[in-house]
Amino acid sequence: MAKRGFDVVMVRRSGPVSSFSLRGGFFYLLTVLLAVLTAGLGLCGWVVYQQHGLVMAMVDESRMLSLRAERLEALLQEQETREILAQQAAEERATPPEKGKRGVAPASAAPVETVHGTSETAADLEHDRGDQPEPTTSDYIALRNIEQKLEGGDLVVNFDMVNERESKEPVSGYITLVARGVRNGKPWIEAWPPMRLTNQGRPQSFRRGTPFSVQRYRHVRARVAAIGDKQFNQLEFVIYSRQGELVMVHHQPVNLGRAGVGN
């Protein structure tokens, strides 16, 4: 019985006619080779896709670990500040008052600054704010759904940070919530997270704010101590970039409808 195959005849315009035969197994082999090649390309593509996903996950995790490390460093600095302030307060208590002025503070004494808040005169506040306006909006970060409420005597603020970039490239930085009001008849400012503030109510170190990294949006919950002798009337959301540039200051009035905390 004759074997099946294909005869190929090659004819040139001039010259002799030549021919050769191809067996059927040649086409089967060619089909198998093409199938193996296609499967190999598909497998390589799937492996590359999986590796890309793992690399992106590692990049995001590294970014968050970096932010958390910076936050831990800020907390350590804050603890050191607390210890220094406590030591200074102990030394002041141990220092005997001057003769003839017992129990009376000098008239030129500077206002006391604590880790949680600062008591200042109105003239100092107006002078320290300066003439340069602060940015109130940003083209890559925005605040949405700001809610205020009382929990256990504290002022709790919930809000969303929204990435405004069309590419949705993650944006990161630091945010501090500053509450302004009155305590015992004097201007009072207090920050979340607790930290030392400048005279104009801004963090002495922007890295002591809460670090954030926003892909699309992030929900944030801030708690400010609101004991009975404080009356907060304004909130300021102060946002810095990772490099320390002031990105935005959003002002929000305090409106809880309860005396002793806000209007």
N, C-alpha and C positions, 0 to 999 in steps of 0.2 A: 504494500500500500504506500502510495506516494506521500511524502511529508508535505504538510501545508506550509505555505510561505508566500512571499511576494517577490515578483520579478520587477526590477527597476531597469528601464532602458534609458540610456542617455544618448541623445543625438546632437551632434554639432552641425553647424551649417556646412562645414567642410571637414572631412576626415571620416574615419571609420566609426561605426556604431558600436558602443560598448554596453554591456549589461552586467548586473550582479543581482543576487538574490538575498532577501532578508527573511529570516525565519520568524514565525509568530512569537516565539519566546522573547525576541528582542523588544517588541512593543510592551509585553507584560513587564519586563524588567524596567523599561523606561517609565511606565506608569507607577510601579512601586517606588522608584527613585523619586519621582515627583511628589508622591504622597508622603514619603518620609521627610523630604525637604520642607513641605508645607507644615507638617506636624512639628518639625524642629523649630521653624520660624515662629509658629504659634506659641510653643512652649517658652522660647526665649522672650517673646513679648510679654507673656504672663509673669515670668520671673522678674523682668525689668520693672513691670508695673508694681509688683509686690515690694520690691526693693525701694522703689520711689516712695511708696506709702510709708514704709518703715523709716526711711530717712527723714521725711517730713514730720512724722510723729516724734522722732528723736530731736529734731530742731525745735519743735514746740515745747517739748519737755525740758530741753536745755534752757530755753527762754524763761519758762516758769521757774525753774530751779534758780536761775540767776536773779530773778525778781525776789524770790523768797529769801535767798541769801542776803540780798541788799536790805530786805525788810528786817531780817534777824540782826544785821549789823546796826540798823537804825534803832531797834529795840535795845540793843546792848548799849549804844550811846545814850539812849534815853535813861536807862537804868543808872548809868554813870552820872548823868546830870542830876537825877533824883538824889543820889548819894551825896554829891557835892552840895546841893541845896540843903539837905538835911544837916550836913556837917556845918555849913555856914550858919544855919539857924541855931544849932546847938552852941556854936561859938558866940553868937550874938546874945543868947540867953545867959551864957556864962560870964559875959563882960559886964562889970558893974556899971551902973549909970553914973554920969558926972554929978558931982556934988552941987546941990541947989537946983538940979533939973530932974530929980527922981520921978520916974513915971511919965515924963513928958518927952515926946520925940522931937528932935530938932525940926525947925520949920522948913529947912532946905533938904530934908531927907528925901531920897528918891523913892518913888512908889515901889511896893514889893511885887516882884514877878515870881510866879510859881510855874511849875511844870504844866499845870492844867490851864491856867489863864493869867491875865495881866490886868492890873488896875492902873489906869492912867487918867490924866486930866484931859478935858476936851481940847485944850489948846495944843497939847502934845499930839493928839490924834490928828488934828487938822494939819499941823506942821509936817508930820512924818509922812503923810500920804503924798505930798509933793504935787507938782503941777502936771506930771506926765500921766496921761490917761492909760489905764490898764485895758488890755484886750478883753472884750466881753463876749466875743464869738470866735469860733475856730472852724476852719474848713475841713478838719479831719476828725473832730470829736465833738459830740453834743450830749446834753443831758436831757432825759425824758422821764416822764411819770414820777415826778418828785412828790413824795407823800410824807407828811409830818404827823406824829402821834406821840402820846405819852405812854410810857411803860415803866411802872415802878418808880415814878417820880423823875425819870430821865426823858430827855427829848430824843426821840428816835426818828431818823430820816432815812427813808428808802428811796432809791432812784436807780435809773438805768443809764449806763454809759453806752453810747451808740457810735459805731464806726461810720463816719461820713464819707470815707473814700470809696469811689466807684469800684476800684479793683479789689476792695475788701482785704487789702494787705494789712496785717495786724498793726495796730498802733499801741504804743506803750508809753508809760511815764509814771508820774506820781500825782496823787490827789489828796488835798487837805480840806477839811470842812471847818470853817471859822464861824463861830456864833458870836454876834455882837449884842450887847445889851447893857443892863445896869445892875449893879450889886451894891446894896447899902447906899444908894444915892450917887454912886460913882460909876463912870463908864467901865465896862468889863468886857474882855474878849477871851474866848476859850476855844480850843482846837480839838479836833478829832483827826488822827490819833493824838493822844496827849503829847504835847511838845512845848518847847520854849518858842515864843513868838517875838518878832521885832515890834518896835513901837507902832508901826502901821498895821500890825496884825497879820504878818506874813511869816512863814517858817524861817527860822534862822538857818536851817539846812533843809533844802527841798527833798533830800533823800529820806527824811523822817516822815514824809507823807506815805500814804498807802500805795504801794506799787500796783500797776495794772497793766494788762495786755489784753486788748479787745480785738477779736476777729470780726464779729458782727455786733454783738452787744453783750454787756455784762451787768448783772444786778449787784448793787452795793447797798450795804446796811451800815449806817453810822449811828453811834450813840454818844450823846453829849450829856454830861451830868447837869441836871436842872433842879437843884435843891431850892427850897422855898424862898431864899433871899436873893435869887437871880430872876431877872426879867429879860429874856432874849427877845429882840425885835427884828433881827436880820441875820440871814445865813449867807455865807460867801463860799462858793465852791472854787477853790484855787487849784489849778491844774498846771503842772510843769511837764516838760519833755524829759526824756532820759538824760539829756545834756544839761538840764537845769534852766532851760528857757521858759519864761512865763508864757503859757499858751493861752489861757483863758481864765477869767474871773467872772463867775455867774452869781448874780445877786438874787436872793429869794427872801421875801418877807416872811417872818414867823407869824402864823395865823392858826392858833390852836383853840381859840375861843375860851381859854381858861386863864384866870388871873394868876400871876406869879410866874408864868412861863412865856407868854407872848400875847400879842394882840390878835 
